[in-house]
């Protein structure tokens, strides 16, 4: 994802394409984690340091067989792929002093992790011996308490009545600035993601606007917002059965939907789940008239199965059986797409 001036924003790329599985902090703790086997890679684990840059670039480009990791070479160019890999390596992966030249991360690994922990959460071997305990940079209070100026002063001069010593004699001003930026970016979530809603979907295509998104097929319907619905579309056959002679169980599908899909599509199917604010294009609003014209059981089954590249809609056929996908599709169809005739209300699934 490039900004209007042509500069690549790797933080925005990671947020829009990778965080749905790998988590906002790169640790694999995402909503999708419990449903993916094998689980998403935890870039913060010690074993992640064994991943070479070239290997990671190859995986991002071509995907990885036997996992839900798909290839992104049709969505991102080479420089964007390299940028997001470098972002992951610089912000999430443990520092490897022998071959890693990221300045702030190396300073942190050599001087700070002994107390504040490898993940910045204060969970270190020294934690039990320090009173007060080391600062947890991942806690919400860190964002409100710690300005960059205060952090620079703390690293330079230390903190009174704590074990935090000053580093002005050991570190240069540039090193102190670099380690503070690293902590704020990697642990406190202060990385700039300006322009995050301008994700480009499809090589060479413009960022999606409010009046259309060309080239989106039915398989990706769930991930499209109403304003991205093609201007000309035929009403689908709402009597068409599920593929493969499957019969969906809406009750079972409801349980899975509420645990995994509602975070984006909302508990009421309106596309306003808790993650929806951060997603572009917005999750599909199943209650919109266009949805009720286009999303029959077949379209829902295909969208859940295949996902949609360039959106946060994953391919669930990597982890669910066809029957489980049919159950979710049936629930969405009965609950949101075709409520009881004449009532205009959603069907109640008990």
WOGI-V225398 format. One record per backbone hydrogen bond with DSSP energy under -1.0 kcal/mol. CO is the residue of the C=O (numbers start at 1). NH is the residue of the N-H. Records with the same first field share a line. If there is no record, write none. Layout:
# WOGI-V225398
CO: NH  NH
This chain:
# WOGI-V225398
1: 9
3: 6
7: 3
9: 13
10: 14
11: 15
12: 16
13: 17
14: 18  19
18: 21  22
19: 23
22: 28
23: 26
26: 43
28: 30
32: 35
33: 36
42: 45
45: 48
46: 49
47: 50
48: 51
52: 56
53: 57
54: 58
55: 59
56: 60
57: 61
58: 62
59: 63
60: 72
61: 73
64: 67
69: 64
72: 75  76
74: 203
77: 81
78: 82
79: 83
80: 84
81: 85
82: 86
83: 87
84: 88
85: 89
86: 90
87: 91
88: 92  93
96: 99  100
102: 106
103: 107
104: 108
105: 109
106: 110
107: 111
108: 112  113
112: 115  116
113: 117
116: 122
117: 120
120: 137
122: 124
124: 127
126: 129
127: 130
136: 139
139: 142
141: 145
142: 146
147: 151
148: 152
149: 153
150: 154
151: 155
152: 156
153: 157
154: 158
155: 167
156: 168
159: 162
164: 159
167: 171
172: 176
173: 177
174: 178
175: 179
176: 180
177: 181
178: 182
179: 183
180: 184
181: 185
182: 186
183: 187  188
184: 190
193: 196
195: 198
202: 205
212: 209
217: 220
218: 221
220: 223
221: 224
222: 284
225: 228
226: 229
236: 238
237: 240
243: 246
249: 253
250: 254
251: 255
252: 256
253: 257
254: 258
255: 259
256: 260
257: 261  262
261: 264  265
262: 266
263: 275
264: 273
265: 271
266: 269
269: 286
273: 276
275: 278
276: 279
285: 288
288: 292
290: 294
291: 295
293: 236
294: 296
296: 300
297: 301
298: 302
299: 303
300: 304
301: 305
302: 306
303: 307
304: 316
305: 317
308: 311
313: 308
315: 318
316: 319  320
321: 325
322: 326
323: 327
324: 328
325: 329
326: 330
327: 331
328: 332
329: 333
330: 334
331: 335
332: 336  337
333: 338
340: 343
